Amino acid sequence: MDSYIMQDLLSLRHSHTSIPHLKTETAITKAMEHLSAPFDDLVVLHLKTLSSASKDDPQTTYNYQSSVVQSLTRILQLQKDDNWMLPVMSVVCLELRLLAIQAENTKSKNTKPGEVLEKCAECLMGCFRVCAADNRSSEEDTKRWGMLALVNQLLKVYFRINKLHLCKPLIRAIDSSIYKDHFPLAQRVTYKFFVGRNAMFDSNYRSADEYLTFAFEHCHKQSAKNKRLILTYLIPVKMLLGFMPKKSLLEKYNLMEFWDLVEAVKKGDLRKLETVMTEHESFFIGAGIYLIVEKLKLLAYRNLFKKFGWL
């Protein structure tokens, strides 16, 4: 079977999920009768996930999808010299993360924050280890081509649960890979975005500038929402490095929250800077850049001293 057809048939977002018959015990029985190992287990678990999703039970649905990913991991281990299942892996792992977020938002009070997403990360790491360890296959057939898609999912999880220290081993794995410049561009854009944000939080602003600039310049021109998101982090990084954005850019991407900030920093107007930060506090905090923006006070002080010839 073509891997992309199988990807659709094991996706929770494909049109087949609206067929009521697939969510019954009869469908599961038929699958067990007509499919052979190891794919019978994979399909049966997918059907159980569909059935659970139709009952609006996010935690059980997540558990079944987690079993789908674990089943797929075992299949990948069995396929010593093949990587045709990588598209399937990408879609079921993406949907595992989305289901983990749903389960996290509807979990009981007895569950600690981030617990479901942590389990999701452990499950994704199982797939990642199989891909990263595939050193024997040819360049065309190696499962290492699946590494970056998994790393991107893991980075999204770690940022969501605020465990950025867990990003570093993943970043090292990709940066040391011979395929790092040959992964699909969309995957590299996502990766550079998260690595740039990580560098920003580490106060490594030059690296953050490099990664976020790559992400912005190579992001699809029609993805205005994603370009705006990248700029939300790139702009304060650029400002800390002494580069102020043009008003036209801020207007184009509806980021005028930064314009008053730019003017206050340029003039060394500390009172206005405080006013702007208070006025747009919810935006800066929501984006996770409030502490970064606060560092612009040093730049404003420098410009103030220059104005009076003290520098």
N, C-alpha and C positions, 0 to 999 in steps of 0.2 A: 504494500500500500504506500502511496505517496505520502511523505512526511507532512506536507502542508494540508492534505486532506485529513490526515489523522489529527493534526493540530486543531482543525476546526471541530472534528467530531469529539474531541476531549475538552473543548472549551466550554465554559459556563456562559459565554456571551454569544454563542452561535445560535442560529435560528432553530436547530434541532431541539434545543432545550424547552421550546414551547409545546412540544408534542406530549400530550398527557400520558400516552401509553408507556413512554420511556420511564415514567416515575412510579411504575407498578412492580410488584413482586414477579409478575409474569415476565416482564422484560429482563429482570435479573436472572431468572431461571433459564430463559432462552439463551442469554449470553453465556451462561455457564455450560450449556449443552453444546453450543456451536463454536466456542473459542477454545484454543489450547493455551497452555502455559507458555510464557509468563503473561501474555496479554489478556487472558481471561480475568485475572485478578485486577488489572488496571481498569478494564472496562466496567466490571461489576462495581468497583469502588466509585467510579465516575457516576454510574447510574444511582448509587446510593446518595451521592452528593446532590444530584439533581432532585431526588425525592425529598431529601431533608430541606433543600432550599425552597421547595414549594410549600413547606410547612412553616416557613418563617422562623427557623430555629438556627440563628447564626453560629452558636457555639458548636452544635452537632455538625452543621454543614462544614465549618472550619475543620473539625476533627476528621471528617471523611476526606476532605481535600488534602489534608496533611498525609493521610494514608495513601492517597493517589500519588503524591510526590515521593513518598518513601518507596512505593511500588515501582515507580519510574526509575528511581535511583538504583534499585536492584537490577532492573533491565539494562540500564546503562553499564553497570558493572559486568554484566554477562556479555555485552556486545564489545568484545575486545578490540576489534579493528574497524568499527563503524561509528559514525556520528550522525546518522540520518534522523535520530530521535531528538536532536537538539532543538528544532522548532517546537516540538511538543513540550519539551522541558521548559522552554521559555514561557509558553502560555500558561502551563499549569502552575509554575512558580509565581508568575505575576498574579494570577488569580488567588493563590494561597495568601499572598500579602494583603490583597484587597479584602478577602474574607476575614483575615486576622484583625484588620482594622474594624470591620463590622462587629466581630465578636468582642473586641476590646471595648467598643462603645455601648454594648448591651450586656456586659457580663455582670455577675452578681457582686454584691458588696464585699463578699469574702475573698474575692480574687484581687491580688495586689496590682497596682497600675503597671502596665507594660508586660504583664506575665504572658499573655497570649502572643504578643509580638516577639517576645524573647524565644518562645517555643517555635514560632515561625522561622526565626533566624537560625535556630539549631537545625531545623528541617532543611532549609535552603543550603546551609553549610554542608550537609551530607552530599547534596548534588555537586556543590562547588569542589569538594575534595576529590570526587570521582573525575571531574573534568580536569582539575589541576594536575592530577597524578598520571594522566594519560600521556606518557612520554614515548611509548613504543610505536604508536600509529604514525602513518605518513602525515605530512603537513596537510594534505587534503582531507584526510579522514580523522584527524585528531579531535578529541572532545574539548581540547583547550580553546577551541573557537567559541565555546559556550561560556567561558569564564566571565567575560565582561558583563553579559546580560545578568548573570547571577550576582556579581559584585554590585551592580546598580540597584538591584532589589534589596540587597543587604544594606547598602548605604542608606537607602530610603528608610529602612526599618531602624537602623541605629540613630539616624538623625531624629526620627519620630520619638524614640524612647530616650533621647539625649545620652547616648553612650558612644560619644565620638572617639574615645580611645580605642574602640574596637574596629574603627575604620583603618587604622594605620597598617595592620598586617595585610589587609585586602589591597590597599594602595600600593604597598611594596610588591605584592604578587603581580599586579598589573604592570607597574612601572618596570619590572624586571623581565616581563614577557617579551619574547621576540615578535609577538603579534600586536603589541600595544598600538602601533600606528596603522594597523591593517584591519582592525575590527570595524564593523559598520559605523558610518559617520554618526548616525543618530545615537548609537550607544556611546560613542566617544564624547559627544556633546553632553549627554547626561552625566557621564563620569567626570568630565572636566568641571561641570557645574558644582557637583558635590565636593570634589577635591578642592576646588577654589574656595568654597564656603568653609571647608575644614581648615584651610590655610589661613583664611581671614580670622577665624576664632583663635588660631594659634599666634595671631599677630604677625604672621609672615605675609605682609601685604604685597610685596613684589611678586611672590609666587601666586598669591590670590589673584592679582591683576592679570597675570599671564593665563591662568586657567580660565577665569571668568571671561576674559576677552575672547579666548578661543571659542568658548561656549556661545557667546553672543554673536560673534562673526559667522559661525558655522550653523547656528540654529536656523531652521527653515524660515524663509522670509515671511511666509504666511502664518507662522506661529507667533502672532503678536503677543498672546498671553504669556508664552514661555520667554519671549525676549524681554517683556516687562519684568518678569520674575528674576531673570538674570541681572538686569539693570538695577534692581532693588538692592543687590549686594555689590555689584560692580561700581556703582556711583560713589558710595561712601569710601570704598577702597581707593578709587581714583582720587577722591578729595583728600584723603589722608596722605597721598603721594604728591599732592599739590596740583592736581589737574581738575579744573572745575568744569562741570557739564554745561552745554549750551541750553538756553531756554527752549529752543526749538525741539531738542531731543526730549526734554522733559514733557513738553506739550504733546509731542507725538505719541508717547507711551503713557500718558496720564500719570505722571510722577511729579506733579507740581509741588508736592510736599517738600521736595528737596530745594525748590527755587529760593524760598525765603532763607533757607539754611545757607545756600551758596552766597547770597547777598550779605548775610550776617557775618560769615567767615571772612569774606573778601574785605569787608569794612572794619573787621575787628570789633564789631558791635556785640559785646558779650550780653548786654541786656536783651537785645533782639534775639540772640541765639537761644537764651533761656526761654523766651516767650514762644519761639518757634518749636522748641523741643516739647514744651508743655502742650501747645496747641495740637501737635501731631503725635503726641505720646503714644496713643493707641496704635497708630500705624507703625511706628518704629518698634514698639514692643511686639506687636503681632508678627512683624517680619523677622524678629529676633536680632535686630541691629541697633537697639537703643544704646547699648554700651559702646558699640563701635562709633556711633554718631557722637556720643558724649566726648570721645577722644578728639573730636574736631575743635574742642575748646582750646586745646594747645595751639592749633593752627590759627585760631582767632586771636589768641594772645600775641602770637608772633607778628601777625599783621597789624595789631594795635601798636606794638612797640615800634614797628617799622614806620608807622604813620608819624610817630613823635621822634623818629630818628634815634631810637635807643638801640637799634640793631644795625 
